[in-house]
Amino acid sequence: MLGHPGVADAAVVAVNSRSGATEVPVAFVTRRAGASRVPKEQEIINPCTSR
């Protein structure tokens, strides 16, 4: 996530799933100052899941 040019900072935390049976990751992202636009969700997720 931090490799994206529009992201200044990011954190991932675990939260209970809707069923409560497991946890799922949730990311909080801060846009980089001066970024021309807000990054789309998939622009941030795809590089993370392709590793």
N, CA, C and O atoms as a Tripos MOL2 file, in Angstrom:
@<TRIPOS>MOLECULE
protein
  204   203    51     0     0
PROTEIN
NO_CHARGES

@<TRIPOS>ATOM
      1 N           0.8150   -1.1910    0.0000 N.3       1 MET1
      2 CA          0.0000    0.0000    0.0000 C.3       1 MET1
      3 C           0.8580    1.2540    0.0000 C.2       1 MET1
      4 O           0.5510    2.2280   -0.6870 O.2       1 MET1
      5 N           1.9240    1.2240    0.7660 N.am      2 LEU2
      6 CA          2.7600    2.4180    0.8660 C.3       2 LEU2
      7 C           3.5300    2.6910   -0.4180 C.2       2 LEU2
      8 O           4.0730    3.7830   -0.5870 O.2       2 LEU2
      9 N           3.5870    1.7210   -1.3250 N.am      3 GLY3
     10 CA          4.2510    1.9140   -2.6030 C.3       3 GLY3
     11 C           3.4160    2.6880   -3.6050 C.2       3 GLY3
     12 O           3.9330    3.1090   -4.6390 O.2       3 GLY3
     13 N           2.1460    2.8830   -3.3230 N.am      4 HIS4
     14 CA          1.2730    3.6320   -4.2340 C.3       4 HIS4
     15 C           1.6010    5.1150   -4.1060 C.2       4 HIS4
     16 O           1.7110    5.6220   -2.9890 O.2       4 HIS4
     17 N           1.7590    5.8220   -5.2230 N.am      5 PRO5
     18 CA          2.1440    7.2370   -5.1460 C.3       5 PRO5
     19 C           1.1120    8.1480   -4.4840 C.2       5 PRO5
     20 O           1.4580    9.2540   -4.0680 O.2       5 PRO5
     21 N          -0.1270    7.7190   -4.3770 N.am      6 GLY6
     22 CA         -1.1550    8.5420   -3.7560 C.3       6 GLY6
     23 C          -1.3720    8.2600   -2.2870 C.2       6 GLY6
     24 O          -2.2430    8.8630   -1.6610 O.2       6 GLY6
     25 N          -0.5760    7.3320   -1.7150 N.am      7 VAL7
     26 CA         -0.7580    6.9250   -0.3190 C.3       7 VAL7
     27 C           0.3870    7.4590    0.5360 C.2       7 VAL7
     28 O           1.5570    7.2100    0.2430 O.2       7 VAL7
     29 N           0.0480    8.1910    1.5880 N.am      8 ALA8
     30 CA          1.0550    8.7110    2.5120 C.3       8 ALA8
     31 C           1.3160    7.7380    3.6510 C.2       8 ALA8
     32 O           2.4600    7.5470    4.0620 O.2       8 ALA8
     33 N           0.2540    7.1250    4.1610 N.am      9 ASP9
     34 CA          0.3900    6.2190    5.2980 C.3       9 ASP9
     35 C          -0.7620    5.2260    5.2610 C.2       9 ASP9
     36 O          -1.8170    5.4970    4.6870 O.2       9 ASP9
     37 N          -0.5450    4.0780    5.8800 N.am     10 ALA10
     38 CA         -1.5940    3.0570    5.9030 C.3      10 ALA10
     39 C          -1.4100    2.1660    7.1190 C.2      10 ALA10
     40 O          -0.3000    1.9820    7.6180 O.2      10 ALA10
     41 N          -2.5220    1.6210    7.5820 N.am     11 ALA11
     42 CA         -2.5040    0.6590    8.6840 C.3      11 ALA11
     43 C          -3.5730   -0.3860    8.4060 C.2      11 ALA11
     44 O          -4.6290   -0.0780    7.8540 O.2      11 ALA11
     45 N          -3.2910   -1.6150    8.7910 N.am     12 VAL12
     46 CA         -4.2550   -2.7070    8.6280 C.3      12 VAL12
     47 C          -4.5040   -3.3110   10.0000 C.2      12 VAL12
     48 O          -3.5680   -3.6240   10.7360 O.2      12 VAL12
     49 N          -5.7770   -3.4720   10.3310 N.am     13 VAL13
     50 CA         -6.1640   -4.0750   11.6030 C.3      13 VAL13
     51 C          -7.1390   -5.2060   11.3370 C.2      13 VAL13
     52 O          -7.7440   -5.2740   10.2670 O.2      13 VAL13
     53 N          -7.2880   -6.0810   12.2960 N.am     14 ALA14
     54 CA         -8.2420   -7.1870   12.1830 C.3      14 ALA14
     55 C          -9.5270   -6.8260   12.9190 C.2      14 ALA14
     56 O          -9.4940   -6.2930   14.0280 O.2      14 ALA14
     57 N         -10.6570   -7.1230   12.2850 N.am     15 VAL15
     58 CA        -11.9620   -6.9310   12.9190 C.3      15 VAL15
     59 C         -12.7460   -8.2270   12.7900 C.2      15 VAL15
     60 O         -12.4960   -9.0190   11.8810 O.2      15 VAL15
     61 N         -13.6790   -8.4420   13.6840 N.am     16 ASN16
     62 CA        -14.5020   -9.6500   13.6140 C.3      16 ASN16
     63 C         -15.3380   -9.6340   12.3460 C.2      16 ASN16
     64 O         -15.8610   -8.5950   11.9430 O.2      16 ASN16
     65 N         -15.4570  -10.8070   11.7210 N.am     17 SER17
     66 CA        -16.3150  -10.9210   10.5450 C.3      17 SER17
     67 C         -17.7680  -10.7770   10.9710 C.2      17 SER17
     68 O         -18.0800  -10.7910   12.1620 O.2      17 SER17
     69 N         -18.6460  -10.6400   10.0000 N.am     18 ARG18
     70 CA        -20.0680  -10.4900   10.3230 C.3      18 ARG18
     71 C         -20.5950  -11.6930   11.0870 C.2      18 ARG18
     72 O         -21.4380  -11.5550   11.9730 O.2      18 ARG18
     73 N         -20.0950  -12.8780   10.7420 N.am     19 SER19
     74 CA        -20.5560  -14.0870   11.4380 C.3      19 SER19
     75 C         -19.9250  -14.2060   12.8180 C.2      19 SER19
     76 O         -20.4360  -14.9250   13.6780 O.2      19 SER19
     77 N         -18.8120  -13.5020   13.0320 N.am     20 GLY20
     78 CA        -18.1130  -13.5810   14.2990 C.3      20 GLY20
     79 C         -17.2230  -14.8000   14.4220 C.2      20 GLY20
     80 O         -16.5860  -15.0100   15.4540 O.2      20 GLY20
     81 N         -17.1780  -15.6070   13.3670 N.am     21 ALA21
     82 CA        -16.4070  -16.8450   13.4120 C.3      21 ALA21
     83 C         -14.9220  -16.6350   13.1460 C.2      21 ALA21
     84 O         -14.1080  -17.4930   13.4890 O.2      21 ALA21
     85 N         -14.5640  -15.5240   12.5500 N.am     22 THR22
     86 CA        -13.1710  -15.2760   12.1940 C.3      22 THR22
     87 C         -12.9220  -13.7690   12.1550 C.2      22 THR22
     88 O         -13.8240  -12.9750   12.4190 O.2      22 THR22
     89 N         -11.7040  -13.3920   11.8260 N.am     23 GLU23
     90 CA        -11.3670  -11.9830   11.6810 C.3      23 GLU23
     91 C         -11.0390  -11.6910   10.2230 C.2      23 GLU23
     92 O         -10.5790  -12.5680    9.4920 O.2      23 GLU23
     93 N         -11.2760  -10.4590    9.8130 N.am     24 VAL24
     94 CA        -10.9550  -10.0230    8.4580 C.3      24 VAL24
     95 C         -10.1100   -8.7560    8.5460 C.2      24 VAL24
     96 O         -10.2620   -7.9780    9.4880 O.2      24 VAL24
     97 N          -9.2170   -8.5380    7.5710 N.am     25 PRO25
     98 CA         -8.3950   -7.3310    7.6010 C.3      25 PRO25
     99 C          -9.1730   -6.1160    7.1050 C.2      25 PRO25
    100 O          -9.9720   -6.2110    6.1730 O.2      25 PRO25
    101 N          -8.9260   -4.9750    7.7420 N.am     26 VAL26
    102 CA         -9.4930   -3.6970    7.3170 C.3      26 VAL26
    103 C          -8.3390   -2.7040    7.2530 C.2      26 VAL26
    104 O          -7.5690   -2.5740    8.2050 O.2      26 VAL26
    105 N          -8.2250   -2.0040    6.1250 N.am     27 ALA27
    106 CA         -7.1330   -1.0500    5.9440 C.3      27 ALA27
    107 C          -7.6400    0.3810    6.0790 C.2      27 ALA27
    108 O          -8.7420    0.7130    5.6450 O.2      27 ALA27
    109 N          -6.8150    1.2090    6.6850 N.am     28 PHE28
    110 CA         -7.0600    2.6420    6.7830 C.3      28 PHE28
    111 C          -5.9240    3.3230    6.0340 C.2      28 PHE28
    112 O          -4.7520    3.0790    6.3200 O.2      28 PHE28
    113 N          -6.2660    4.1720    5.0810 N.am     29 VAL29
    114 CA         -5.2700    4.7760    4.1990 C.3      29 VAL29
    115 C          -5.3770    6.2920    4.2670 C.2      29 VAL29
    116 O          -6.4750    6.8490    4.2560 O.2      29 VAL29
    117 N          -4.2200    6.9590    4.3380 N.am     30 THR30
    118 CA         -4.1580    8.4150    4.3060 C.3      30 THR30
    119 C          -3.6140    8.8440    2.9560 C.2      30 THR30
    120 O          -2.5530    8.3910    2.5260 O.2      30 THR30
    121 N          -4.3500    9.7230    2.2940 N.am     31 ARG31
    122 CA         -3.9200   10.2100    0.9820 C.3      31 ARG31
    123 C          -2.7010   11.1120    1.1330 C.2      31 ARG31
    124 O          -2.6020   11.9020    2.0720 O.2      31 ARG31
    125 N          -1.7830   10.9750    0.1930 N.am     32 ARG32
    126 CA         -0.5790   11.8040    0.1850 C.3      32 ARG32
    127 C          -0.9590   13.2540   -0.1290 C.2      32 ARG32
    128 O          -1.7670   13.5020   -1.0230 O.2      32 ARG32
    129 N          -0.3870   14.1990    0.5950 N.am     33 ALA33
    130 CA         -0.6380   15.6220    0.3380 C.3      33 ALA33
    131 C          -0.2190   15.9510   -1.0870 C.2      33 ALA33
    132 O           0.8580   15.5550   -1.5320 O.2      33 ALA33
    133 N          -1.0550   16.6620   -1.7840 N.am     34 GLY34
    134 CA         -0.7420   17.0490   -3.1540 C.3      34 GLY34
    135 C          -1.1250   16.0130   -4.1950 C.2      34 GLY34
    136 O          -0.9500   16.2430   -5.3910 O.2      34 GLY34
    137 N          -1.6490   14.8670   -3.7520 N.am     35 ALA35
    138 CA         -2.0780   13.8440   -4.7100 C.3      35 ALA35
    139 C          -3.2190   14.4160   -5.5420 C.2      35 ALA35
    140 O          -4.1060   15.0900   -5.0200 O.2      35 ALA35
    141 N          -3.1840   14.1400   -6.8350 N.am     36 SER36
    142 CA         -4.1760   14.7330   -7.7300 C.3      36 SER36
    143 C          -5.5600   14.1300   -7.5650 C.2      36 SER36
    144 O          -6.5580   14.7500   -7.9300 O.2      36 SER36
    145 N          -5.6250   12.9090   -7.0100 N.am     37 ARG37
    146 CA         -6.9230   12.2640   -6.8130 C.3      37 ARG37
    147 C          -6.8130   11.2180   -5.7140 C.2      37 ARG37
    148 O          -5.7160   10.8270   -5.3170 O.2      37 ARG37
    149 N          -7.9420   10.7810   -5.2400 N.am     38 VAL38
    150 CA         -7.9830    9.7160   -4.2400 C.3      38 VAL38
    151 C          -7.7740    8.3900   -4.9640 C.2      38 VAL38
    152 O          -8.4690    8.1220   -5.9450 O.2      38 VAL38
    153 N          -6.8330    7.5450   -4.5120 N.am     39 PRO39
    154 CA         -6.6310    6.2520   -5.1670 C.3      39 PRO39
    155 C          -7.8830    5.3870   -5.0620 C.2      39 PRO39
    156 O          -8.5680    5.3930   -4.0390 O.2      39 PRO39
    157 N          -8.1720    4.6510   -6.1180 N.am     40 LYS40
    158 CA         -9.2990    3.7220   -6.0890 C.3      40 LYS40
    159 C          -8.9170    2.5110   -5.2530 C.2      40 LYS40
    160 O          -7.7480    2.1310   -5.1870 O.2      40 LYS40
    161 N          -9.9020    1.9190   -4.6260 N.am     41 GLU41
    162 CA         -9.6820    0.7770   -3.7350 C.3      41 GLU41
    163 C          -8.8830   -0.3250   -4.4260 C.2      41 GLU41
    164 O          -7.9290   -0.8440   -3.8470 O.2      41 GLU41
    165 N          -9.2520   -0.6880   -5.6390 N.am     42 GLN42
    166 CA         -8.5670   -1.7800   -6.3360 C.3      42 GLN42
    167 C          -7.1280   -1.4270   -6.6940 C.2      42 GLN42
    168 O          -6.2920   -2.3260   -6.7940 O.2      42 GLN42
    169 N          -6.8140   -0.1550   -6.8900 N.am     43 GLU43
    170 CA         -5.4400    0.2580   -7.1760 C.3      43 GLU43
    171 C          -4.5270   -0.0410   -5.9880 C.2      43 GLU43
    172 O          -3.3340   -0.2950   -6.1600 O.2      43 GLU43
    173 N          -5.0850   -0.0080   -4.8010 N.am     44 ILE44
    174 CA         -4.3080   -0.2770   -3.5930 C.3      44 ILE44
    175 C          -4.2890   -1.7730   -3.2880 C.2      44 ILE44
    176 O          -3.2580   -2.3110   -2.8860 O.2      44 ILE44
    177 N          -5.4140   -2.4410   -3.4750 N.am     45 ILE45
    178 CA         -5.5310   -3.8590   -3.1220 C.3      45 ILE45
    179 C          -4.7720   -4.7660   -4.0780 C.2      45 ILE45
    180 O          -4.0780   -5.6770   -3.6270 O.2      45 ILE45
    181 N          -4.8830   -4.5440   -5.3860 N.am     46 ASN46
    182 CA         -4.3000   -5.4640   -6.3670 C.3      46 ASN46
    183 C          -2.8150   -5.7460   -6.1540 C.2      46 ASN46
    184 O          -2.4280   -6.9150   -6.1620 O.2      46 ASN46
    185 N          -1.9650   -4.7420   -5.9650 N.am     47 PRO47
    186 CA         -0.5490   -5.0600   -5.7400 C.3      47 PRO47
    187 C          -0.3150   -5.8730   -4.4580 C.2      47 PRO47
    188 O           0.6360   -6.6510   -4.3840 O.2      47 PRO47
    189 N          -1.1670   -5.6970   -3.4660 N.am     48 CYS48
    190 CA         -1.0170   -6.4370   -2.2040 C.3      48 CYS48
    191 C          -1.3850   -7.9050   -2.3790 C.2      48 CYS48
    192 O          -0.7420   -8.7780   -1.7950 O.2      48 CYS48
    193 N          -2.4070   -8.1830   -3.1710 N.am     49 THR49
    194 CA         -2.8660   -9.5650   -3.3300 C.3      49 THR49
    195 C          -2.0870  -10.3200   -4.3890 C.2      49 THR49
    196 O          -2.1750  -11.5460   -4.4530 O.2      49 THR49
    197 N          -1.3250   -9.6210   -5.2210 N.am     50 SER50
    198 CA         -0.5810  -10.3060   -6.2790 C.3      50 SER50
    199 C           0.7860  -10.7920   -5.8140 C.2      50 SER50
    200 O           1.5160  -11.4000   -6.5970 O.2      50 SER50
    201 N           1.1430  -10.5450   -4.5850 N.am     51 ARG51
    202 CA          2.4560  -10.9760   -4.0680 C.3      51 ARG51
    203 C           2.4610  -12.4290   -3.7240 C.2      51 ARG51
    204 O           3.4810  -12.9540   -3.2770 O.2      51 ARG51
@<TRIPOS>BOND
     1     1     2 1
     2     2     3 1
     3     3     4 2
     4     3     5 am
     5     5     6 1
     6     6     7 1
     7     7     8 2
     8     7     9 am
     9     9    10 1
    10    10    11 1
    11    11    12 2
    12    11    13 am
    13    13    14 1
    14    14    15 1
    15    15    16 2
    16    15    17 am
    17    17    18 1
    18    18    19 1
    19    19    20 2
    20    19    21 am
    21    21    22 1
    22    22    23 1
    23    23    24 2
    24    23    25 am
    25    25    26 1
    26    26    27 1
    27    27    28 2
    28    27    29 am
    29    29    30 1
    30    30    31 1
    31    31    32 2
    32    31    33 am
    33    33    34 1
    34    34    35 1
    35    35    36 2
    36    35    37 am
    37    37    38 1
    38    38    39 1
    39    39    40 2
    40    39    41 am
    41    41    42 1
    42    42    43 1
    43    43    44 2
    44    43    45 am
    45    45    46 1
    46    46    47 1
    47    47    48 2
    48    47    49 am
    49    49    50 1
    50    50    51 1
    51    51    52 2
    52    51    53 am
    53    53    54 1
    54    54    55 1
    55    55    56 2
    56    55    57 am
    57    57    58 1
    58    58    59 1
    59    59    60 2
    60    59    61 am
    61    61    62 1
    62    62    63 1
    63    63    64 2
    64    63    65 am
    65    65    66 1
    66    66    67 1
    67    67    68 2
    68    67    69 am
    69    69    70 1
    70    70    71 1
    71    71    72 2
    72    71    73 am
    73    73    74 1
    74    74    75 1
    75    75    76 2
    76    75    77 am
    77    77    78 1
    78    78    79 1
    79    79    80 2
    80    79    81 am
    81    81    82 1
    82    82    83 1
    83    83    84 2
    84    83    85 am
    85    85    86 1
    86    86    87 1
    87    87    88 2
    88    87    89 am
    89    89    90 1
    90    90    91 1
    91    91    92 2
    92    91    93 am
    93    93    94 1
    94    94    95 1
    95    95    96 2
    96    95    97 am
    97    97    98 1
    98    98    99 1
    99    99   100 2
   100    99   101 am
   101   101   102 1
   102   102   103 1
   103   103   104 2
   104   103   105 am
   105   105   106 1
   106   106   107 1
   107   107   108 2
   108   107   109 am
   109   109   110 1
   110   110   111 1
   111   111   112 2
   112   111   113 am
   113   113   114 1
   114   114   115 1
   115   115   116 2
   116   115   117 am
   117   117   118 1
   118   118   119 1
   119   119   120 2
   120   119   121 am
   121   121   122 1
   122   122   123 1
   123   123   124 2
   124   123   125 am
   125   125   126 1
   126   126   127 1
   127   127   128 2
   128   127   129 am
   129   129   130 1
   130   130   131 1
   131   131   132 2
   132   131   133 am
   133   133   134 1
   134   134   135 1
   135   135   136 2
   136   135   137 am
   137   137   138 1
   138   138   139 1
   139   139   140 2
   140   139   141 am
   141   141   142 1
   142   142   143 1
   143   143   144 2
   144   143   145 am
   145   145   146 1
   146   146   147 1
   147   147   148 2
   148   147   149 am
   149   149   150 1
   150   150   151 1
   151   151   152 2
   152   151   153 am
   153   153   154 1
   154   154   155 1
   155   155   156 2
   156   155   157 am
   157   157   158 1
   158   158   159 1
   159   159   160 2
   160   159   161 am
   161   161   162 1
   162   162   163 1
   163   163   164 2
   164   163   165 am
   165   165   166 1
   166   166   167 1
   167   167   168 2
   168   167   169 am
   169   169   170 1
   170   170   171 1
   171   171   172 2
   172   171   173 am
   173   173   174 1
   174   174   175 1
   175   175   176 2
   176   175   177 am
   177   177   178 1
   178   178   179 1
   179   179   180 2
   180   179   181 am
   181   181   182 1
   182   182   183 1
   183   183   184 2
   184   183   185 am
   185   185   186 1
   186   186   187 1
   187   187   188 2
   188   187   189 am
   189   189   190 1
   190   190   191 1
   191   191   192 2
   192   191   193 am
   193   193   194 1
   194   194   195 1
   195   195   196 2
   196   195   197 am
   197   197   198 1
   198   198   199 1
   199   199   200 2
   200   199   201 am
   201   201   202 1
   202   202   203 1
   203   203   204 2
@<TRIPOS>SUBSTRUCTURE
     1 MET1         2 RESIDUE 1 A MET
     2 LEU2         6 RESIDUE 1 A LEU
     3 GLY3        10 RESIDUE 1 A GLY
     4 HIS4        14 RESIDUE 1 A HIS
     5 PRO5        18 RESIDUE 1 A PRO
     6 GLY6        22 RESIDUE 1 A GLY
     7 VAL7        26 RESIDUE 1 A VAL
     8 ALA8        30 RESIDUE 1 A ALA
     9 ASP9        34 RESIDUE 1 A ASP
    10 ALA10       38 RESIDUE 1 A ALA
    11 ALA11       42 RESIDUE 1 A ALA
    12 VAL12       46 RESIDUE 1 A VAL
    13 VAL13       50 RESIDUE 1 A VAL
    14 ALA14       54 RESIDUE 1 A ALA
    15 VAL15       58 RESIDUE 1 A VAL
    16 ASN16       62 RESIDUE 1 A ASN
    17 SER17       66 RESIDUE 1 A SER
    18 ARG18       70 RESIDUE 1 A ARG
    19 SER19       74 RESIDUE 1 A SER
    20 GLY20       78 RESIDUE 1 A GLY
    21 ALA21       82 RESIDUE 1 A ALA
    22 THR22       86 RESIDUE 1 A THR
    23 GLU23       90 RESIDUE 1 A GLU
    24 VAL24       94 RESIDUE 1 A VAL
    25 PRO25       98 RESIDUE 1 A PRO
    26 VAL26      102 RESIDUE 1 A VAL
    27 ALA27      106 RESIDUE 1 A ALA
    28 PHE28      110 RESIDUE 1 A PHE
    29 VAL29      114 RESIDUE 1 A VAL
    30 THR30      118 RESIDUE 1 A THR
    31 ARG31      122 RESIDUE 1 A ARG
    32 ARG32      126 RESIDUE 1 A ARG
    33 ALA33      130 RESIDUE 1 A ALA
    34 GLY34      134 RESIDUE 1 A GLY
    35 ALA35      138 RESIDUE 1 A ALA
    36 SER36      142 RESIDUE 1 A SER
    37 ARG37      146 RESIDUE 1 A ARG
    38 VAL38      150 RESIDUE 1 A VAL
    39 PRO39      154 RESIDUE 1 A PRO
    40 LYS40      158 RESIDUE 1 A LYS
    41 GLU41      162 RESIDUE 1 A GLU
    42 GLN42      166 RESIDUE 1 A GLN
    43 GLU43      170 RESIDUE 1 A GLU
    44 ILE44      174 RESIDUE 1 A ILE
    45 ILE45      178 RESIDUE 1 A ILE
    46 ASN46      182 RESIDUE 1 A ASN
    47 PRO47      186 RESIDUE 1 A PRO
    48 CYS48      190 RESIDUE 1 A CYS
    49 THR49      194 RESIDUE 1 A THR
    50 SER50      198 RESIDUE 1 A SER
    51 ARG51      202 RESIDUE 1 A ARG
